[in-house]
Amino acid sequence: MGRRAWIRRVGSALPVLALCLAGAACSGDAGSDDAGPSASPGAPVAPTSPAVPLDGGRLSSELDAVLASGTGTYENLRAVLVYQDGRPLVRLHYGRDSRRPANVMSVTKSVVGTLVGIAEGEGLLRRDDTLADLLPSYADRMNDEMAGTTLEQVLTMTAGLPADPDVWPAYRSEFPGSDDWVASIVEKGITGEPGTFAYSSLGSHLLAAVLTEATGTSVLDYARRELLGPLGIDTAEAPALQLRAGDAAAYVRAGHVWPTDPTGVNLGYAWLKLSAADLVKLGQLYLQGGRWKGEQVVPEEWVRAATTNHLEMLDVSGMGYGYQWWTGTAADRPAYFALGFGGQLIEVVPDLSLVVVATSDVRDPLIGPASLAAIVDDTVALQLAD
């Protein structure tokens, strides 16, 4: 299975409930209005300037032309932003809602993984802690194998938790009816082979529960204080919602929002709403080694570890997995990615000081983060070949 097919498969593994909670489709002509971060990202740590400066005007025109020729495939695209060395090269927007926060789907996983790194830096948890240690109120519901599973195994999707293609059909009909999702996950136990990669959104939700326990506050409140707030991402207006049909209309109307499960744990695998400009900030933060305006927001060691492949072998050409981030190449250079269903993307290419972001209406499964990344990468590669 090739790189693009694999990412498309992963991006499509989220529940059909997306159809009832997604916002209105984007429409309208492409524009290049300013959608950069409300606060300048600042200079990256390294390299201090791009080795190969790219022509933003040419890149923007070529990308817009390719996306416009997609025979309807990209008609629900919201935005494509490309930043080099902290400065905007491409700012393509499609439709009146393109700047509003939207469901970033599995990019949520990368945000949660980042928060785990911040919590470790504060001494609240360790990667070698077990689930029994991290979730003591659920320890008596775990069998020995689940109890001994380490946080690092969950972060790298090697815990043996149920893989998405196996769990989602049952999840759609049964799991949302559970009063305690975390209990349901730990009671289901380890179904795969520990040490083997299996993409599991259930594991990402366990990470959110771990954060809630370790920090003594909600994941959203912790993110506001330690990550989103320092980046200038204002979520003060976010309403308190659960992932349930009764809150669907409020979810669609809301700007920033992070729904919870029935026990109040913010969803660790998807449904966080952020804007394309917010995603640029997250990508730039990683490019800068976790620093933002002179402050070390995320430990630099965690940034390196999170964006390094931890798998001995993954049956995908060129792809690997870190701590809730994908690893691979872009324009023949090392890169890492936060990927979500329907075309949600953060791509970071350190050697080019490049951050690429895409957002789209998640109702359209034809838009895959792999195809969007490949379009940008191929267009950049053409410039580099000149």
Backbone torsions as a table, in degrees:
resi	resn	phi	psi	omega
1	MET	NA	127.9	-178.2
2	GLY	-77.8	170.8	-176.2
3	ARG	-58.2	-47.4	-176.1
4	ARG	-66.3	-42.5	-179.7
5	ALA	-63.8	-39.2	-179.3
6	TRP	-63.9	-48.9	-178.0
7	ILE	-65.0	-34.8	177.7
8	ARG	-63.6	-39.9	179.6
9	ARG	-64.6	-46.0	-180.0
10	VAL	-62.7	-43.4	-178.7
11	GLY	-65.9	-20.5	-178.1
12	SER	-96.0	6.1	-172.2
13	ALA	-90.4	10.5	-178.6
14	LEU	-93.6	161.7	-170.4
15	PRO	-66.7	154.1	178.9
16	VAL	-66.9	-13.0	177.0
17	LEU	-56.6	-16.9	175.6
18	ALA	-56.4	-31.1	-176.2
19	LEU	-64.5	-32.8	-177.2
20	CYS	-93.4	-14.6	-178.9
21	LEU	-106.6	-6.3	-178.0
22	ALA	-73.2	156.1	179.6
23	GLY	-80.3	-176.2	-179.4
24	ALA	-68.6	150.8	-179.8
25	ALA	-67.9	146.6	177.5
26	CYS	-79.6	149.6	177.0
27	SER	-152.3	170.5	177.4
28	GLY	109.0	176.2	-177.1
29	ASP	-82.5	156.9	176.8
30	ALA	-67.7	146.4	176.2
31	GLY	-139.6	167.5	-179.2
32	SER	-126.8	34.4	178.0
33	ASP	-65.1	157.2	-177.3
34	ASP	-65.6	122.7	175.5
35	ALA	-128.9	22.8	-179.1
36	GLY	-69.7	167.4	-179.8
37	PRO	-56.6	146.2	-179.1
38	SER	-65.5	-24.2	172.9
39	ALA	-121.7	132.1	-176.6
40	SER	-58.1	133.4	-179.2
41	PRO	-60.4	-30.3	-177.1
42	GLY	88.7	173.8	-175.1
43	ALA	-73.1	137.0	177.7
44	PRO	-68.8	163.4	-178.5
45	VAL	-70.7	-52.5	-179.1
46	ALA	-160.0	139.5	-7.4
47	PRO	-69.2	155.4	-176.0
48	THR	-73.8	-19.2	173.9
49	SER	-150.2	150.9	-176.5
50	PRO	-63.6	136.1	178.8
51	ALA	-63.6	-33.9	-179.6
52	VAL	-130.6	94.2	178.6
53	PRO	-61.4	135.8	-179.2
54	LEU	-99.0	151.4	177.8
55	ASP	-84.4	103.5	-175.8
56	GLY	-64.2	-39.4	179.6
57	GLY	-62.2	-45.3	178.6
58	ARG	-65.6	-44.4	-178.9
59	LEU	-61.7	-42.6	-179.6
60	SER	-63.3	-45.7	-179.3
61	SER	-63.9	-42.9	-177.8
62	GLU	-68.9	-40.6	178.3
63	LEU	-64.6	-44.6	-179.7
64	ASP	-61.5	-39.3	179.7
65	ALA	-65.4	-42.9	180.0
66	VAL	-65.2	-44.9	-179.2
67	LEU	-66.1	-36.7	179.9
68	ALA	-69.9	-22.7	-178.6
69	SER	-92.5	13.1	-175.8
70	GLY	-79.5	15.0	176.7
71	THR	46.3	45.1	175.4
72	GLY	92.7	-13.9	-177.0
73	THR	-59.5	-36.6	-173.9
74	TYR	-107.2	23.3	-176.0
75	GLU	-69.3	-19.7	178.2
76	ASN	-101.8	15.4	175.0
77	LEU	-66.9	137.8	177.3
78	ARG	-94.5	-53.2	-174.1
79	ALA	-156.1	149.4	169.1
80	VAL	-131.9	120.0	-179.6
81	LEU	-123.5	135.6	176.7
82	VAL	-129.3	124.2	178.4
83	TYR	-119.5	138.3	174.0
84	GLN	-125.9	128.1	-179.8
85	ASP	57.5	33.5	178.4
86	GLY	79.7	5.9	-178.1
87	ARG	-119.0	143.5	-176.8
88	PRO	-72.6	131.1	171.8
89	LEU	-104.6	-40.8	-176.7
90	VAL	-132.1	130.6	175.2
91	ARG	-139.0	83.7	-179.3
92	LEU	-100.5	128.0	-179.5
93	HIS	-127.9	140.4	-175.8
94	TYR	-129.0	105.9	177.3
95	GLY	97.4	159.7	-174.1
96	ARG	-69.3	-21.1	-177.5
97	ASP	-96.7	10.1	-170.0
98	SER	-66.4	-21.6	-178.8
99	ARG	-96.7	-7.5	-178.7
100	ARG	-79.4	152.5	173.6
101	PRO	-59.5	142.7	179.2
102	ALA	-142.3	165.7	-179.1
103	ASN	-63.9	116.3	-179.5
104	VAL	-92.3	6.4	175.4
105	MET	50.0	-126.5	-170.9
106	SER	-73.7	-4.5	168.1
107	VAL	-60.5	-24.6	173.3
108	THR	-52.5	-38.9	-179.8
109	LYS	-57.7	-42.6	-178.8
110	SER	-68.0	-33.0	175.4
111	VAL	-65.9	-45.8	179.5
112	VAL	-63.0	-43.0	177.2
113	GLY	-59.4	-38.0	177.4
114	THR	-63.5	-42.0	178.8
115	LEU	-65.1	-35.4	175.2
116	VAL	-60.9	-41.3	178.4
117	GLY	-63.5	-39.8	177.3
118	ILE	-64.2	-43.0	179.7
119	ALA	-63.1	-38.6	177.0
120	GLU	-64.3	-41.0	178.5
121	GLY	-61.3	-26.6	177.8
122	GLU	-88.0	0.4	179.2
123	GLY	78.6	18.6	-177.0
124	LEU	-85.6	-18.7	179.2
125	LEU	-161.7	170.6	177.7
126	ARG	-136.5	153.6	-178.2
127	ARG	-64.4	-26.3	-179.4
128	ASP	-92.6	4.5	173.6
129	ASP	-65.7	147.8	178.5
130	THR	-93.7	162.7	178.5
131	LEU	-62.8	-33.6	177.4
132	ALA	-63.3	-37.3	177.4
133	ASP	-71.4	-39.1	-172.9
134	LEU	-81.2	-26.8	-179.6
135	LEU	-125.7	65.7	-172.6
136	PRO	-61.2	-30.7	-179.2
137	SER	-71.7	-12.5	178.3
138	TYR	-109.8	1.0	-173.4
139	ALA	-59.0	-36.9	-177.5
140	ASP	-73.4	-9.0	177.0
141	ARG	-94.6	-6.0	-175.9
142	MET	-96.4	141.4	168.1
143	ASN	-78.9	174.3	-173.9
144	ASP	-60.3	-37.5	-177.8
145	GLU	-66.7	-45.1	177.7
146	MET	-65.5	-43.4	-178.3
147	ALA	-60.2	-33.9	-177.2
148	GLY	-89.1	-1.9	179.1
149	THR	-65.7	134.7	-177.6
150	THR	-91.7	159.4	177.5
151	LEU	-60.5	-38.9	-179.6
152	GLU	-63.3	-36.7	177.4
153	GLN	-63.1	-39.3	178.6
154	VAL	-68.5	-42.1	-179.8
155	LEU	-60.0	-38.1	-175.9
156	THR	-93.9	7.1	-180.0
157	MET	60.1	35.5	179.0
158	THR	-120.2	21.1	-177.1
159	ALA	-79.8	-17.8	-174.5
160	GLY	88.9	14.0	176.4
161	LEU	-70.6	158.4	-177.3
162	PRO	-55.7	131.0	178.9
163	ALA	-76.3	150.8	-175.1
164	ASP	-55.0	-47.7	-179.0
165	PRO	-59.3	-24.5	179.6
166	ASP	-86.7	-34.6	-169.5
167	VAL	-93.8	-28.2	-170.8
168	TRP	-65.8	-37.0	178.1
169	PRO	-56.1	-44.0	177.5
170	ALA	-71.9	-35.7	-177.9
171	TYR	-60.6	-40.5	-176.0
172	ARG	-62.4	-34.6	-175.1
173	SER	-98.6	-23.2	-172.3
174	GLU	-118.4	-45.4	-170.2
175	PHE	-61.0	-42.5	179.5
176	PRO	-62.0	-17.9	177.7
177	GLY	-82.9	-7.6	-179.7
178	SER	-73.2	142.2	176.5
179	ASP	-80.2	-17.0	-178.1
180	ASP	-143.5	96.9	-175.8
181	TRP	-65.7	-39.0	-178.7
182	VAL	-63.3	-42.3	176.8
183	ALA	-61.1	-41.2	179.3
184	SER	-62.1	-38.7	-178.8
185	ILE	-67.8	-49.7	-175.6
186	VAL	-69.9	-30.9	178.2
187	GLU	-72.0	-32.0	176.4
188	LYS	-64.4	-34.7	171.6
189	GLY	79.4	-167.5	-179.7
190	ILE	-84.6	121.4	-177.7
191	THR	-111.8	-15.3	179.7
192	GLY	-109.7	-166.0	-178.8
193	GLU	-96.5	113.6	177.4
194	PRO	-55.7	139.1	-177.4
195	GLY	96.3	-12.9	178.6
196	THR	-103.2	135.3	-178.2
197	PHE	-66.9	129.2	173.4
198	ALA	-147.0	114.8	-175.7
199	TYR	-66.7	112.5	-171.5
200	SER	-129.9	109.7	175.5
201	SER	-69.2	-25.6	175.9
202	LEU	-62.3	-39.2	176.9
203	GLY	-62.6	-39.8	179.2
204	SER	-65.3	-33.7	176.7
205	HIS	-70.5	-33.8	173.9
206	LEU	-60.9	-36.3	177.8
207	LEU	-61.1	-38.8	177.6
208	ALA	-64.9	-39.7	177.4
209	ALA	-65.1	-39.5	177.4
210	VAL	-61.0	-44.3	178.4
211	LEU	-61.6	-43.0	179.5
212	THR	-59.5	-43.7	179.5
213	GLU	-67.7	-44.7	-174.0
214	ALA	-71.0	-34.9	-174.9
215	THR	-94.1	-17.7	-178.3
216	GLY	72.7	17.1	178.5
217	THR	-146.8	175.0	179.6
218	SER	-71.5	157.1	177.7
219	VAL	-60.7	-40.0	179.5
220	LEU	-63.4	-45.4	179.8
221	ASP	-64.7	-38.7	177.4
222	TYR	-65.2	-41.6	178.6
223	ALA	-63.8	-40.5	178.0
224	ARG	-58.1	-43.5	-175.1
225	ARG	-75.9	-39.1	-168.3
226	GLU	-107.2	-17.8	-174.5
227	LEU	-132.5	-63.5	-175.3
228	LEU	-65.8	-43.9	179.0
229	GLY	-59.2	-53.2	177.7
230	PRO	-56.8	-28.9	178.8
231	LEU	-84.2	-1.6	-179.5
232	GLY	78.0	22.9	177.6
233	ILE	-95.2	108.4	-173.2
234	ASP	-89.6	112.4	179.1
235	THR	-112.5	21.1	-175.3
236	ALA	-60.0	-29.3	-176.3
237	GLU	-84.3	-1.3	-174.2
238	ALA	-62.8	121.4	178.3
239	PRO	-76.2	159.6	176.6
240	ALA	-87.5	110.2	-176.6
241	LEU	-131.9	151.0	170.4
242	GLN	-102.1	160.0	174.2
243	LEU	-81.9	86.0	-180.0
244	ARG	-151.7	158.3	-175.1
245	ALA	-59.1	-34.5	-178.2
246	GLY	-65.5	-20.3	179.9
247	ASP	-103.1	6.7	-173.9
248	ALA	-61.9	-46.1	-177.8
249	ALA	-64.3	-41.1	178.6
250	ALA	-65.3	-36.0	178.1
251	TYR	-63.5	-44.8	-179.1
252	VAL	-63.4	-40.0	-178.3
253	ARG	-71.9	-28.4	-171.9
254	ALA	-68.2	153.9	169.4
255	GLY	-83.9	-111.9	174.0
256	HIS	-66.1	133.3	176.8
257	VAL	-161.1	149.2	177.5
258	TRP	-137.9	96.2	-176.5
259	PRO	-63.5	163.8	-179.2
260	THR	-119.9	167.6	168.6
261	ASP	-83.5	180.0	-176.2
262	PRO	-62.0	-21.1	179.7
263	THR	-94.6	3.2	176.6
264	GLY	94.1	8.7	177.1
265	VAL	-83.4	122.0	176.2
266	ASN	-59.5	139.7	-173.2
267	LEU	-64.7	126.9	-173.9
268	GLY	-88.9	-6.5	-170.6
269	TYR	-114.1	-20.2	-176.6
270	ALA	-173.7	-178.1	170.3
271	TRP	81.7	-6.9	170.4
272	LEU	-63.8	134.1	177.9
273	LYS	-104.3	121.0	176.2
274	LEU	-136.2	159.4	177.3
275	SER	-90.2	166.1	176.2
276	ALA	-60.4	-38.8	178.2
277	ALA	-63.5	-36.5	175.8
278	ASP	-62.1	-41.1	-178.8
279	LEU	-66.5	-35.1	175.2
280	VAL	-58.5	-42.6	180.0
281	LYS	-62.2	-41.6	178.9
282	LEU	-64.5	-43.4	177.5
283	GLY	-63.9	-42.0	179.5
284	GLN	-65.7	-37.5	176.5
285	LEU	-56.9	-44.8	179.0
286	TYR	-68.4	-41.2	177.7
287	LEU	-57.8	-33.9	-177.5
288	GLN	-90.1	17.4	176.2
289	GLY	69.2	26.1	178.5
290	GLY	89.1	2.5	-179.2
291	ARG	-97.0	146.7	177.9
292	TRP	-145.2	114.8	179.4
293	LYS	51.7	45.4	176.5
294	GLY	84.9	-4.3	-179.0
295	GLU	-106.9	134.9	176.3
296	GLN	-83.7	93.3	-176.4
297	VAL	-76.1	-44.4	177.8
298	VAL	-118.6	133.5	178.8
299	PRO	-53.5	133.6	-177.3
300	GLU	-60.6	-36.8	178.3
301	GLU	-63.0	-36.4	178.8
302	TRP	-66.9	-41.6	178.6
303	VAL	-57.3	-45.4	179.0
304	ARG	-62.9	-46.0	-177.5
305	ALA	-67.6	-39.3	-177.4
306	ALA	-66.4	-28.2	-175.8
307	THR	-108.1	19.7	174.9
308	THR	-110.2	138.0	178.9
309	ASN	-66.0	126.2	179.5
310	HIS	-106.9	8.3	-176.4
311	LEU	-102.7	136.0	177.1
312	GLU	-66.8	-38.2	179.2
313	MET	-156.5	132.1	173.8
314	LEU	-125.3	131.5	-173.3
315	ASP	-75.3	53.5	178.3
316	VAL	-145.7	131.1	-177.6
317	SER	-65.3	114.9	172.7
318	GLY	81.6	-1.4	-176.9
319	MET	-104.9	147.9	175.8
320	GLY	-144.0	-175.5	-177.3
321	TYR	-143.7	135.8	177.9
322	GLY	-106.4	-124.4	176.0
323	TYR	-104.2	83.5	-179.3
324	GLN	67.7	18.0	171.2
325	TRP	-126.5	143.2	172.7
326	TRP	-85.2	152.5	175.1
327	THR	-124.9	154.0	-179.9
328	GLY	176.8	-145.6	178.6
329	THR	-131.6	156.1	174.2
330	ALA	-144.3	129.5	-176.0
331	ALA	50.6	40.3	177.9
332	ASP	64.0	26.0	178.0
333	ARG	-129.1	152.0	177.8
334	PRO	-57.5	141.7	-178.4
335	ALA	-152.2	165.3	172.4
336	TYR	-141.4	159.3	-165.6
337	PHE	-142.3	142.2	161.3
338	ALA	-107.1	124.9	-170.6
339	LEU	-125.9	140.6	178.3
340	GLY	-141.2	153.4	178.3
341	PHE	-48.5	141.6	172.2
342	GLY	79.2	9.3	174.9
343	GLY	103.7	18.5	177.0
344	GLN	-82.8	130.7	-169.3
345	LEU	-151.2	133.8	158.2
346	ILE	-123.0	124.3	176.7
347	GLU	-123.7	132.3	179.4
348	VAL	-123.5	127.0	178.3
349	VAL	-120.7	91.4	-173.0
350	PRO	-56.8	-39.8	-176.6
351	ASP	-63.6	-21.5	177.9
352	LEU	-107.4	4.9	-175.0
353	SER	51.4	41.0	-169.7
354	LEU	-111.0	135.5	171.9
355	VAL	-125.2	124.7	179.2
356	VAL	-118.3	132.2	179.6
357	VAL	-130.3	140.2	172.3
358	ALA	-139.3	142.6	173.1
359	THR	-134.9	151.6	-179.5
360	SER	-152.0	170.6	174.4
361	ASP	-70.1	117.3	-172.3
362	VAL	-70.3	-4.4	178.0
363	ARG	-72.4	-13.3	-174.9
364	ASP	-102.8	100.0	-178.0
365	PRO	-71.6	-10.9	-179.9
366	LEU	-71.6	-22.5	178.3
367	ILE	-86.9	113.0	-179.8
368	GLY	-111.6	144.8	178.1
369	PRO	-60.9	-28.9	179.5
370	ALA	-66.2	-44.1	-178.0
371	SER	-67.3	-38.1	178.3
372	LEU	-66.8	-44.1	178.2
373	ALA	-61.4	-41.5	-178.2
374	ALA	-65.2	-37.6	178.6
375	ILE	-62.5	-47.1	178.9
376	VAL	-64.3	-46.6	-177.5
377	ASP	-60.2	-43.4	-179.1
378	ASP	-65.3	-38.1	179.7
379	THR	-68.3	-40.9	176.1
380	VAL	-64.0	-42.3	-178.1
381	ALA	-61.2	-35.5	177.9
382	LEU	-62.5	-41.0	177.0
383	GLN	-65.1	-42.0	-177.3
384	LEU	-66.0	-25.4	-178.9
385	ALA	-80.7	-15.6	-178.8
386	ASP	-66.3	NA	NA
